[in-house]
């Protein structure tokens, strides 16, 4: 019992002091696959379920709880880390951190993946969900799916999956990330998980020894 407590304290100190890695690519860019790859490399991954509840803090641009949460692990991805502004705050709060921007081949592919995933998850396989289905979906908590999409992407009740609005959100986020890190290429990896060399690039970026398999995981895949 005592040894277990001591180990927990040591692990906590290690996590507290270890440089952070943030996956800042938009959802549906292979972020779940990146999470698996980071876990395979031995990184302690933050609880996605807990982090997703910070969407409301993010909407208010209140990062206090998000910052405190980041002392719990070494790697973080998806909401709120996949959203604009968060990477700027994390960069200032955790100097020396690394950032990984996962991307799709183009915004059309990203939009189709998002639509297909939401159709399966929230439309129950019967097409694009409407506002009522989003509000009644029980993912995370009832109403979270609608709140997250509205807070992050400023969607409307009349056309929640407007293609122009959503693809512009995706493209703008990627542009701003690249612009922010434009003079610091050593701190940002732009990674397309479908790249055959994705795992090699990830390991090189993190200074990690390449895994023997050398293939990037494929998790949470939806047909595009």
Secondary structure, DSSP 8 states (H G I E B T S, - for coil): -HHHHHHHHHHHHHHHHS--EEE-S-TTSSHHHHHHHHHHTT--B--HHHHHTTHHHHHTT--HHHHHHGGG-SEE-STTTTSTTHHHHHHHHSTT-EEEEE--SSHHHHHHHHHHHHHHHTSTTSSS--HHHHHH--SSSTTHHHHHHHHHH---SS-TT-HHHHHHHHHHHHHHHHHHTTT-GGGEEEE-TTSTTHHHHHHHHHT----SS------S----
